[in-house]
Amino acid sequence: MKTVQFRQVIAVAFLLVGHTAFSQEKLPQLGHAPVSEIIKLMTLEEKASVVAGTGMRFQGHGAVIGEADGRVPGAAGNTMSINRFGIPGTVLSDGPAGVRIDPFRKGDSTKSYYATAWPVGTLLASSWDTALVKKVGVGFGNEIKEYGVDVILAPGMNIQRNPLNGRNFEYFSEDPYVSGYMAAAMVNGIQSNGVGTSIKHFAANNQESNRNAVNAIISERALRELYLRSFEIAVKRSQPMTVMSSYNKINGTYTSESYDLLTKILREEWGFKGMVMTDWFGGKDPVAQMKAGNDLLEPGTPRQQQAIIDAVKNGTLEVKVLDQNVERVLLYILKTPSFRKYQYANTPNLKSHATLSRSAAADGMVLLKNDNSALPLNKSQKVALFGIGSYKPVIGGTGSGAVVVAYTVALEKGLSQIGYVPDTALKTIYVTQIKADLKTHPEKNMVLGSPHLVPEPELRATDISSAADQDDIGIFTIRRNAGEGADRKVEDFYLSEAEKTQLKAVADAFHAKGKKLIVVLNIGGAIEMESWNKNVDAILLAWQPGLEAGNAIADVLSGGVDPSGKLATTFPVKYEDEPSAKSFPGTPANRPAESIYDEGIYVGYRYFNTFSVKTSYPFGYGLSYTRFAYSNLKLSAATFSKKLTATVTVINSGKVAGKEVVQLYLSAPNKTLDKPSEELKGFGKTRLLQPGASQTLTFTIDPKNLASFNTEKSSWIADAGKYTVKIGASSEDIRMTKPFVLAKMLIVEKDHKAIVPQVSINELKKLTK
Ligand code: BGC
């Protein structure tokens, strides 16, 4: 249902009045004439319309904040067309987990426009497989193109600074190296189709609480080493067509108004060639945004256009600055399918994309526990499925990162399709509960923050005991969901009393019969596990796996796919153990005006490892149904010069075929500057190794891998001294080490002094000098 008509699209026609002097043929046309020639002939009004999108109105399904008034209903935004110069409009659509558009169109009852829900970013990162992520990107990009979209507002790649960030599911990791490489793989895959991406949200959008105004106060070093570093890697390795600036301020300035961020760092230092757009209605001052290098304002308002026109007229905005913004937008348009008049068919191959989504999902699931080989399941077992999530999976988070899908596969269906026999009495209880709940809570396609989840039914003791009697094994699915617009509450991190009680009752009943209980975690961010993980036999972290959820989970539980995912984010013992627990989401807590990142560089494993704080499951951790032995670590030299390679051989020493994720950490000398005990500087995944088969992986260490950001010198500096290469199966399970020496201190890179905090930050330090 349409609600408020938020704002009308500006009619281009009126802009053209008074430009009859040039006939259409004589005017330079985009693609045929240099853009500078077109810009010379544009009116000020036309220029202002190019740098602001066509606006939006609030609607039912589509984009989260609204729906663009354009040719792909439900897409989030558009850019303006100007016919007299042959400039077409282009279409921008959310979001990271799939093409977020309306499934139905007015006056078109014969066709649907459902999209594939891919596994969420956190799951994809847990695969540690950039080739796989690129492959997903290739399929995703095809769907983007075939639905007539020019730019997908993805991937999301903020650092998972704190487990309660409501949008963590959209992001990849707590580590910038993993985030950067995953984002680059996704961008390269998507853009290989000739469509664009918008890596987001640049930068430090690490919370949803008061996201539109919060001032993130971050040291230059933490910014450079963590929050900017991931974007730097993605920009340098994939040249995304566009970058989306974030809503928040950093050190007092809106990111969309920050010349330091968008021009000095992004363009001058990193060599970004594309266009920057705002997040939807992001920032305050359109003129400052133009000056900063934020070329496109989305979704675009008449007020913004007027402000730009006025500023040029009154001399507060130089027209040459605006011309540069216009030029970047035009250069972007030149690269789009819309410009090429690509005839999209609206019939992407959803079947083959679903198959790809399923296999990617299985490859990113993480086996956290598997006592006495509780998994894989024996063939054709009778399974007692507990938890609403076993019948109604959470396929992804909410907000713009959600996808409107034609179907989802539940675990119950996934298992029965491959010969398992789910308990029908339990199924009746859960399905009845779901149906009853749907009457009071009908499904919505647009939800922000934590959605309503069907409450777990109360089970009678006899329901549990008869399942434990009759079935061979129990499987209990625990769900969580969150998304754009709100952070998770601390309570959401812990199991509720009801969840704990039910889980324990089920575990006790199955154990009393000598049977096992498996837990499947269908969640988008870390939860507490220490208080209950000892009561269960195996735990599979399935994350939020996209529309083929149940099939992918069944693939792993059955052993059809060997689990090969590892955590790209730490699971702490308790929330208070998080280094940012005290400062997140800032002050005042109900609507934080500022958020001080006083943990500095000690985010995730950088903190837990350096300060020896116990975790439930550390960064990089994950089990398999087989085992891997590491041998033969070799460095190309004992002394570093220019670059160094490390090779290590991995052999499958177990009984089934599997893939292993190998991580390279580096410890650097820390006499003068705080350094984490180790930092990830490389990772690789073997191919599927049969038992007894081996593979040698090669890692390259470049000078920047050795360096830390020295704030006084605004430079990346590698200290002279002894470095240690640590090859790990996780950040805590280091299998082999080898030292090398850097003979002389190395200034690897000199950067701008930029985005300097206005206040002093009492940062966490290890070194006491
Ligand atoms: C979100 C973006 C999204 C945009 C368009 C914003 O609210 O933060 O991630 O791309 O809306 O829907």
Residues whose N, C-alpha, C, O or C-beta is under 5 A from the ligand:
A	BS01	BGC	A63 V64 I65 A76 D94 L153 D279 W280 S400
